[in-house]
């Protein structure tokens, strides 16, 4: 049974939801990045008027969650980046790991967040070192991470750099913001083709399954300790 907004008066929201995805009011998949970014209680950035709903698993698979969400935020602590969404009733829910099939939808924002996390703790790192590490972190993705992912979220990156002083020390980031690069058409066409094929072979059920993508759990549970002085994954 789904735990929905109607259950708020009798059932507490979980602190985190895993094996998640997001859908719009038409039950179509959508990225949480279309939501406003909430930097503080009084400050938000971007976003639109669409109704977005979080679906996923909580309490070690004992609960299925279906909640409307209205904003998202990212924290960049040392161990790994933390993404959370704000429910309509103003509770923050962390997002440890998405559904495997949903990775294509949110891939570019996940890659962007992890790039910013890496650069925060390695501001002098070269672009080559950055993308070598991203390739390791997202090694199970069908499409390799690339600068195209950052282009999708240029305005978000610019806003984060204003708030994270360490990022403003990165030559790679400053050059990216100054040049405002466009997407590589070859990479974009490859991305669209592979994304389309992945959804053709999707399962017939729209609901997240408890056992779905357990083999990928280590990918997101161990995503990078970048806090060492080197550049490689620990």
Secondary structure as UniProt FT lines:
FT   STRAND          2..3
FT   HELIX           5..7
FT   TURN            8..10
FT   STRAND          18..24
FT   TURN            25..26
FT   HELIX           32..34
FT   STRAND          36..40
FT   TURN            41..42
FT   STRAND          43..45
FT   STRAND          52..58
FT   TURN            59..62
FT   STRAND          63..75
FT   STRAND          82..87
FT   TURN            88..89
FT   STRAND          92..94
FT   HELIX           100..102
FT   HELIX           103..121
FT   TURN            123..124
FT   HELIX           127..137
FT   TURN            138..140
FT   HELIX           147..151
FT   TURN            152..153
FT   HELIX           154..163
FT   HELIX           165..169
FT   HELIX           171..179
FT   HELIX           185..200
FT   TURN            210..213
FT   HELIX           214..216
FT   HELIX           217..221
//
